[in-house]
């Protein structure tokens, strides 16, 4: 059974647990966290096989359809940040992954408590993580271009309507 496609439309919740609690948004954080864990498990279960069978593009497409570009990059960026010393990551991948913030990872905790976002870290080969992330970066760039074109068309339409009035 597949993952519900609606996950792709649910945004990542970025604030810390403390901020979520203060704003009465702990449920949003919990939902986002659980979806991100599901995304991590999806990557963990399927990425290596897709890489080995040369079906990485199909895997990335399925990943994006199920979880969205932002969440997939967010989850993988935790693995990349965790292993940023690994020379198998491209500089562009390392730089883009640094752009994702995990505020709960910086919180001082008692020894028995762990950073919950550490559970996003996969144990798949860094070359596979790099390849998936590069693919996601390409899709992100395409999406940004499409959004820019759509914004420009809306601005032109607004200008045309204003001129008619």
C-alpha positions as CSV (number, residue, x, y, z in Angstrom):
1,X,0.0,0.0,0.0
2,X,1.4,3.4,-1.0
3,X,1.8,6.5,1.1
4,X,-1.1,9.0,0.9
5,X,-0.3,11.7,-1.7
6,X,-1.6,14.3,0.6
7,X,1.6,14.3,2.6
8,X,3.2,16.2,-0.3
9,X,0.9,19.2,0.5
10,X,1.6,19.3,4.2
11,X,4.3,21.8,5.0
12,X,7.3,21.1,7.2
13,X,7.0,22.6,10.7
14,X,10.3,24.3,11.4
15,X,10.0,25.9,14.9
16,X,11.4,24.2,18.0
17,X,9.3,22.1,20.4
18,X,9.5,25.0,22.9
19,X,8.2,27.5,20.4
20,X,5.5,25.1,19.2
21,X,4.3,24.6,22.8
22,X,4.4,28.3,23.4
23,X,2.2,28.9,20.3
24,X,-0.2,26.1,21.0
25,X,1.1,24.3,17.8
26,X,2.6,21.1,19.4
27,X,0.1,19.0,17.3
28,X,1.4,20.6,14.1
29,X,5.0,19.8,15.1
30,X,4.1,16.2,16.1
31,X,2.3,15.7,12.7
32,X,5.2,17.2,10.8
33,X,7.7,15.1,12.7
34,X,5.7,11.8,12.1
35,X,5.5,12.6,8.4
36,X,9.2,13.4,8.3
37,X,9.9,10.0,9.9
38,X,7.7,8.3,7.4
39,X,9.7,10.1,4.6
40,X,13.0,9.0,6.2
41,X,11.7,5.4,6.3
42,X,10.6,5.6,2.6
43,X,14.1,6.8,1.7
44,X,15.7,4.2,3.9
45,X,13.7,1.4,2.4
46,X,13.8,2.3,-1.3
47,X,16.7,4.6,-2.2
48,X,19.5,2.1,-2.3
49,X,17.6,-0.4,-4.4
50,X,16.6,2.4,-6.8
51,X,20.2,3.5,-7.1
52,X,21.5,-0.1,-7.7
53,X,18.8,-0.8,-10.3
54,X,19.3,2.6,-12.1
55,X,15.8,3.7,-11.2
56,X,16.8,6.7,-9.1
57,X,14.8,9.2,-11.2
58,X,11.6,7.1,-10.7
59,X,12.4,6.9,-7.0
60,X,12.9,10.6,-6.7
61,X,9.6,11.2,-8.6
62,X,7.7,8.9,-6.2
63,X,9.4,10.5,-3.2
64,X,8.4,14.0,-4.3
65,X,4.8,12.9,-5.2
66,X,4.4,11.4,-1.7
67,X,6.3,13.9,0.5
68,X,7.1,17.0,-1.6
69,X,10.5,18.4,-2.5
70,X,10.9,20.5,0.6
71,X,10.3,17.7,3.1
72,X,12.5,15.2,1.2
73,X,15.3,17.8,1.2
74,X,14.7,18.7,4.8
75,X,14.9,15.0,5.9
76,X,18.0,14.2,3.8
77,X,19.7,17.4,4.9
78,X,19.8,16.0,8.5
79,X,21.8,13.0,7.3
80,X,24.1,15.4,5.3
81,X,24.6,17.8,8.2
82,X,25.3,14.8,10.5
83,X,28.0,13.6,8.1
84,X,29.2,16.9,6.7
85,X,32.8,15.7,7.0
86,X,32.2,13.0,4.4
87,X,34.0,13.9,1.1
88,X,31.4,12.0,-0.9
89,X,29.0,14.9,-0.6
90,X,29.2,17.6,-3.3
91,X,30.0,21.1,-2.1
92,X,26.6,22.3,-3.5
93,X,24.8,19.6,-1.6
94,X,26.6,20.5,1.6
95,X,25.9,24.2,1.1
96,X,22.2,23.6,0.4
97,X,21.8,21.2,3.3
98,X,23.2,23.8,5.7
99,X,20.2,26.0,4.8
100,X,17.9,23.7,6.8
101,X,17.5,24.5,10.5
102,X,16.9,22.0,13.2
103,X,16.4,24.1,16.3
104,X,15.8,21.2,18.6
105,X,19.2,19.8,17.7
106,X,20.9,22.7,19.5
107,X,19.0,22.4,22.7
108,X,21.0,21.2,25.7
109,X,19.4,18.0,27.0
110,X,20.0,15.6,29.9
111,X,22.2,12.6,28.8
112,X,19.2,10.2,28.6
113,X,17.4,12.5,26.1
114,X,18.3,12.6,22.4
115,X,17.7,15.1,19.7
116,X,14.4,13.8,18.0
117,X,15.6,15.0,14.6
118,X,18.5,12.6,14.9
119,X,16.0,9.9,13.9
120,X,15.9,11.5,10.4
121,X,19.5,10.3,9.8
122,X,19.7,7.5,7.4
123,X,22.3,4.8,7.2
124,X,22.3,4.5,3.4
125,X,25.4,5.1,1.4
126,X,26.4,8.8,1.2
127,X,26.8,8.5,-2.5
128,X,23.1,7.6,-2.8
129,X,22.1,10.4,-0.4
130,X,24.1,12.8,-2.5
131,X,22.6,11.6,-5.8
132,X,19.0,11.9,-4.4
133,X,19.7,15.3,-3.0
134,X,21.2,16.5,-6.3
135,X,18.0,15.3,-8.1
136,X,15.9,17.1,-5.5
137,X,17.9,20.3,-6.0
138,X,17.3,20.1,-9.7
139,X,13.5,19.7,-9.1
140,X,13.6,22.6,-6.6
141,X,15.3,24.8,-9.2
142,X,12.7,23.9,-11.8
143,X,9.9,24.6,-9.3
144,X,11.4,28.0,-8.5
145,X,11.6,28.9,-12.2
146,X,8.0,27.9,-12.7
147,X,6.9,29.9,-9.7
148,X,8.7,32.9,-10.9
149,X,7.1,32.7,-14.4
150,X,3.7,32.3,-12.7
151,X,4.3,35.3,-10.5
152,X,5.4,37.4,-13.5
153,X,2.2,36.4,-15.4
154,X,0.1,37.3,-12.3
155,X,1.8,40.7,-12.1
156,X,1.2,41.3,-15.8
157,X,-2.4,40.4,-15.4
158,X,-2.8,42.7,-12.4
159,X,-1.2,45.5,-14.4
160,X,-3.6,44.8,-17.4
161,X,-6.6,44.9,-15.1
162,X,-5.4,48.1,-13.4
163,X,-4.9,49.7,-16.8
164,X,-8.4,48.8,-17.9
165,X,-9.9,50.4,-14.8
